[in-house]
Amino acid sequence: MDATLHALGNLFIQSIPTIFLFVLLTWYLNRVYFKRIAAVFEERRKATEGVRELAQRAFESADRKTSEFERALGEARVEIHHEQEALRRKWEEEQAQRLAGARADAERRIEQARVEIAAEADRAQAQLNEQIEALSDQIVQALTRRRAA
């Protein structure tokens, strides 16, 4: 067993330069290579986080703008509805005025026709009265002639 320990001791002594070289290489790689890579990765992570935050803010801004647009669209729809309602009322009033004008014109024409019919009836009645007098005179003359004859 002594020989084994002695062999192990020799092996250890022979491996000291390798261990020293390994520790030095590890320290050098950590200092020069891995720190720079870690810095690059950290920078990429920060840039990615920054882009994510920027994207999140853009998304929130888009949501706000969409909400504002929908609100403005709703207000515009309400305003258009009110305008259409006002226009409909205006048309109804114009139609009612035209209808009232047409009724007044029709009533005026009807009244004028009644007056004309009444005037014609009076003329016809006057003509009939004249004819009645003339016929009654003729009848009286015819009867008197027969009696005299």
PyMOL commands that set and color helices and strands:
alter all, ss='L'
color gray80, all
select helices_A, chain A and resi 2-148
alter helices_A, ss='H'
color red, helices_A
deselect
rebuild
show_as cartoon
